[in-house]
Structures are given as C-alpha cells and as structure tokens.
Amino acid sequence: MVPEDARDSKAAAREFAAEHVRPNSEAYDASGEYPLDIVREAQAAGLAGSYVPEEYGGAGWTLADRLAVVEEWFRADGGIGLALQLVDFGAKVVAMAGSPEQQAQWLPAVATGDEITGLAATEPSGGSDLAGMTTTARREGDEYVIDGEKYWTSNGVVADWIVVYAQTGEQRHDGYSLFVVPTDTPGYEAEPITGKMGLRASQQARLTLDGVRVPAANRLGPEGEGFYRLASFFNYGRIAVAGHGIGLAASALEAAWAYVHDRELYDDPVADNQTVQHRLVESREQFEAARALAWTACEHVMADDNPAFWASLAKSHATRAAEEITQTAVQLHGGEGLREETRANRAYRDVKYPSIYEGANAIQRDLAYSHWPER
Ligand SMILES: Cc1cc2nc3c(=O)[nH]c(=O)nc-3n(C[C@H](O)[C@H](O)[C@H](O)COP(=O)(O)OP(=O)(O)OC[C@H]3O[C@@H](n4cnc5c(N)ncnc54)[C@H](O)[C@@H]3O)c2cc1C
C-alpha cells in the first residue's frame, strides 16, 4: 500500500483537492475550460511540477508520490486532475533523458510554477506504434528542422515548451530522437481539440510543425535513442494512469454508496436490496485488487524490475476495473446516473480515456506478454 514516504504528498494532495478541485469539478466539466487558476494554485502550493528533481528546485517526487497524488486528483476530478498532473509531463522526459546542462536549463522554471510543459508523440496517423511516427527532424548545421503533425498533445496550446518525438533516421527503432521545442518557435501551431465526452478540463491539441528550427542542443540524449527513452518514460506514465483508473473508480464507488443509501424507493433505501449490496461489494473487490496491483507494480518499476511488464499489467487492470466500477455506479443511480451533472456520470465518461491513452489496453497486453517474467 501507500509507502510511508509518499503519505505526506498524498495528504497534501487530498487537502488541496477537497478545497480546490472537487468544488469546481462540475463547472469545469460543463465549460471545458483549462483550469489555469487551479493549476497556478497547485504550482504555488508545490503540488504541480513536483516531479522536478530537488537539485533543480522541485520537490523530487518519486513514482510512489506520483501514484499517491494522482489517486487523489482523479478521485476529485478527472479533467482537472489530468491538467494538474501534466504540468510537468515534458519536464519528466527532460529529467529522465536530458543531460545535467539541459536539466539546469529547462527544469527550474517548471519547479517555480512559471512554465507548463507537454510531450508530443502521437500523430494523426496513429499513436499505438511508437516506431511508426512520421514527423521528421532534419539536421542542418547546429540546428534541427522539424516538420510534421502531432495529435492529442496535452497542453499543446497552453504549454511554454513541448518535448517532440521525431524521426531522425530510417531505422524502425533506432531512428527517433526527442527535442525540446519552445511553443513560441516560428512554425509551431496548436489548435485545440474540442467535443470531448470526458476529461473536459484537460486540454489537448493538434499540432502543426512547419519548418520548426531548434538548436541541436535541444536534442535530449544521443540521436536515435528517442524510442528507447520514451518507452522507459511510459513505464512511469502507465503507473500514473493506473492511478487515474483508481481515482475515478473511488469517486464512482463513493457516489454509488451515498446514492443507494440516501435514495428511498417506496419507503426503503435502495441499499436494502441484497443484490445492490452485492454489486457494491463486487465493485469494492475489483477496486482493492486493482489498487493492490498498482502499488505492487509501482514498487517493481521503481526497482527497475521488469518495469514494462508491471506497468502494463497495472495500467490495463486498473483501467478495466474502473470502467466496470463506474458502469455499476451509473446503473445504481438509475435515471439520475444518466445526467451529466452527477459525479458517477462524470467518472463514467472520464474513465474511457485512461483505457486508451498512454497506449491502448490492447498494446499493454502485447507488452505484458512479450515481457512475461518467470515465476
Ligand atoms: C485525453 C488524451 C490525452 C492525450 N495526451 C497525449 C499527449 O500528451 N501526448 C501524446 O503524444 N499523446 C497523447 N494522447 C494520445 C494517446 O496516447 C493515443 O490516443 C493512444 O496512444 C492511442 O493512439 P490512437 O488514438 O492513435 O489509436 P490507434 O493507434 O489508432 O489505435 C486505435 C485502437 O486500435 C486498437 N489497436 C491498436 N493497435 C493494436 C494492436 N497492436 N493490437 C490490438 N489492438 C490494437 C486499440 O483498441 C486502439 O485503441 C492523448 C490521448 C487522449 C485521449
């Protein structure tokens, strides 16, 4: 379960979420606006951007802190939770793949809350296969020129800089590199994606990169290493995404429990039906199993013990359990659960996303199968 050293960050996130996230959940879901005011509050409280290592001014959160905190963010609201978590999305890539000089250049402003970051890997032609992206980065003297399109880039409009994943060679796995691209670079354009059914307060964009020039010094790690660096980065990300499922499932389960106890049908609470009680208990079983696996997987990833297997297993299990739990919660709400304003309905709409992003669950099972450990 939550290790001792992640309990303080979890408690701080829970308190912050109760004060700033939960009360604003419905309004941001309805408006679909990016919650910049809440992001700024979280940055000021040292709760966003906290993955930045301590030597660059951050809180030096571990993966356990991240999981503990996202459970709380997503329990309070998925869309605002995702916006809060992704403030340092690109910064974490720099922390994992960048040199000390690059970290000193890019990370302090994220730690102080002055900058927001992102990561652009997915393209309109597909996001499941990291070795299939077609955006190119061509070397010209001391610069790279980046051309292509990216899709679903979180923070694409609001970020100060984005880490862009692009092709620098012909090889399938050895032909990709990562670049820090300030969003005010000529040729960078971001158009918001609209019409999302859930996670509405988080913001994604379609990017056009048209002759975007960045110094060669903005390349993270050696040329051709991008695929491998991003693949290990996603092992971290998938533990956090397991936390998204757990947080949303917790929200739906709490809402369902409250509803069936409050709601009286012909003088008796809905909760008096034994089948209703059993559905709650089954959901709780699924929830506890998913959470236990997520924390076990987190330990394995932190210990670098077959991280691809554990992260994929945790992500696919937690998000699938969360889909089932939120569906039960909506069912137990009856017609009320079909109204967008209810907490169960919001979780039900939000929960479809983590099953797909950071690699759809079919891809997670491919990964788990190909990294199968001996017992
Ligand atoms: C809210 C949100 C935020 C996001 N943020 C970011 C971000 O910040 N940066 C970024 O780079 N991307 C981001 N993404 C993109 C996300 O990671 C991709 O949507 C995801 O990887 C799936 O890619 P795709 O949508 O292109 O689906 P596709 O690759 O077109 O796949 C479609 C479906 O086909 C099936 N499928 C695909 N391949 C296989 C296979 N090998 N075996 C079996 N079935 C398969 C799966 O069911 C999959 O869902 C975000 C997405 C969302 C929704």
The ligand as an SDF file (V2000), in Angstrom:
LIG
                    3D

 53 58  0  0  0  0  0  0  0  0999 V2000
   -7.1010   12.8670  -23.2510 C   0  0  0  0  0  0  0  0  0  0  0  0
   -5.9150   12.4010  -24.0400 C   0  0  0  0  0  0  0  0  0  0  0  0
   -4.6650   12.9180  -23.7810 C   0  0  0  0  0  0  0  0  0  0  0  0
   -3.5760   12.5390  -24.5390 C   0  0  0  0  0  0  0  0  0  0  0  0
   -2.3490   13.1450  -24.3290 N   0  0  0  0  0  0  0  0  0  0  0  0
   -1.3140   12.8500  -25.1370 C   0  0  0  0  0  0  0  0  0  0  0  0
   -0.0790   13.5750  -25.0270 C   0  0  0  0  0  0  0  0  0  0  0  0
    0.0600   14.4790  -24.1930 O   0  0  0  0  0  0  0  0  0  0  0  0
    0.9260   13.2480  -25.8820 N   0  0  0  0  0  0  0  0  0  0  0  0
    0.7900   12.2720  -26.8280 C   0  0  0  0  0  0  0  0  0  0  0  0
    1.7490   12.0320  -27.5560 O   0  0  0  0  0  0  0  0  0  0  0  0
   -0.3640   11.5740  -26.9660 N   0  0  0  0  0  0  0  0  0  0  0  0
   -1.4190   11.8530  -26.1580 C   0  0  0  0  0  0  0  0  0  0  0  0
   -2.6060   11.1730  -26.2930 N   0  0  0  0  0  0  0  0  0  0  0  0
   -2.7310   10.1650  -27.3410 C   0  0  0  0  0  0  0  0  0  0  0  0
   -2.8590    8.7470  -26.8420 C   0  0  0  0  0  0  0  0  0  0  0  0
   -1.6860    8.3040  -26.2210 O   0  0  0  0  0  0  0  0  0  0  0  0
   -3.3250    7.8860  -28.0140 C   0  0  0  0  0  0  0  0  0  0  0  0
   -4.6910    8.2200  -28.2780 O   0  0  0  0  0  0  0  0  0  0  0  0
   -3.1850    6.4240  -27.7700 C   0  0  0  0  0  0  0  0  0  0  0  0
   -1.8370    6.0510  -27.7310 O   0  0  0  0  0  0  0  0  0  0  0  0
   -3.8840    5.5930  -28.8700 C   0  0  0  0  0  0  0  0  0  0  0  0
   -3.4900    6.0460  -30.1260 O   0  0  0  0  0  0  0  0  0  0  0  0
   -4.5900    6.3740  -31.2380 P   0  0  0  0  0  0  0  0  0  0  0  0
   -5.6110    7.2450  -30.6400 O   0  0  0  0  0  0  0  0  0  0  0  0
   -3.8970    6.8790  -32.4470 O   0  0  0  0  0  0  0  0  0  0  0  0
   -5.2250    4.9600  -31.5430 O   0  0  0  0  0  0  0  0  0  0  0  0
   -4.7670    3.9430  -32.6660 P   0  0  0  0  0  0  0  0  0  0  0  0
   -3.2940    3.7580  -32.6240 O   0  0  0  0  0  0  0  0  0  0  0  0
   -5.3970    4.3660  -33.9530 O   0  0  0  0  0  0  0  0  0  0  0  0
   -5.4910    2.6270  -32.1510 O   0  0  0  0  0  0  0  0  0  0  0  0
   -6.9280    2.5210  -32.1970 C   0  0  0  0  0  0  0  0  0  0  0  0
   -7.3390    1.2580  -31.4640 C   0  0  0  0  0  0  0  0  0  0  0  0
   -6.9070    0.1290  -32.1900 O   0  0  0  0  0  0  0  0  0  0  0  0
   -6.5820   -0.9230  -31.3050 C   0  0  0  0  0  0  0  0  0  0  0  0
   -5.1940   -1.3260  -31.5660 N   0  0  0  0  0  0  0  0  0  0  0  0
   -4.1690   -0.5460  -31.9960 C   0  0  0  0  0  0  0  0  0  0  0  0
   -3.0400   -1.2660  -32.1180 N   0  0  0  0  0  0  0  0  0  0  0  0
   -3.3570   -2.5270  -31.7570 C   0  0  0  0  0  0  0  0  0  0  0  0
   -2.6270   -3.7540  -31.6520 C   0  0  0  0  0  0  0  0  0  0  0  0
   -1.3220   -3.8040  -31.9590 N   0  0  0  0  0  0  0  0  0  0  0  0
   -3.2790   -4.8600  -31.2210 N   0  0  0  0  0  0  0  0  0  0  0  0
   -4.5940   -4.8280  -30.9210 C   0  0  0  0  0  0  0  0  0  0  0  0
   -5.3340   -3.6990  -30.9930 N   0  0  0  0  0  0  0  0  0  0  0  0
   -4.7320   -2.5710  -31.3930 C   0  0  0  0  0  0  0  0  0  0  0  0
   -6.7680   -0.3900  -29.8830 C   0  0  0  0  0  0  0  0  0  0  0  0
   -8.0280   -0.7820  -29.3890 O   0  0  0  0  0  0  0  0  0  0  0  0
   -6.7380    1.1140  -30.0770 C   0  0  0  0  0  0  0  0  0  0  0  0
   -7.5000    1.7920  -29.0880 O   0  0  0  0  0  0  0  0  0  0  0  0
   -3.7090   11.5370  -25.5450 C   0  0  0  0  0  0  0  0  0  0  0  0
   -4.9730   10.9810  -25.7850 C   0  0  0  0  0  0  0  0  0  0  0  0
   -6.0700   11.4130  -25.0720 C   0  0  0  0  0  0  0  0  0  0  0  0
   -7.4130   10.8120  -25.3930 C   0  0  0  0  0  0  0  0  0  0  0  0
  1  2  1  0
  2  3  1  0
  2 52  2  0
  3  4  2  0
  4  5  1  0
  4 50  1  0
  5  6  2  0
  6  7  1  0
  6 13  1  0
  7  8  2  0
  7  9  1  0
  9 10  1  0
 10 11  2  0
 10 12  1  0
 12 13  2  0
 13 14  1  0
 14 15  1  0
 14 50  1  0
 15 16  1  0
 16 17  1  0
 16 18  1  0
 18 19  1  0
 18 20  1  0
 20 21  1  0
 20 22  1  0
 22 23  1  0
 23 24  1  0
 24 25  2  0
 24 26  1  0
 24 27  1  0
 27 28  1  0
 28 29  2  0
 28 30  1  0
 28 31  1  0
 31 32  1  0
 32 33  1  0
 33 34  1  0
 33 48  1  0
 34 35  1  0
 35 36  1  0
 35 46  1  0
 36 37  1  0
 36 45  1  0
 37 38  2  0
 38 39  1  0
 39 40  1  0
 39 45  2  0
 40 41  1  0
 40 42  2  0
 42 43  1  0
 43 44  2  0
 44 45  1  0
 46 47  1  0
 46 48  1  0
 48 49  1  0
 50 51  2  0
 51 52  1  0
 52 53  1  0
M  END
$$$$
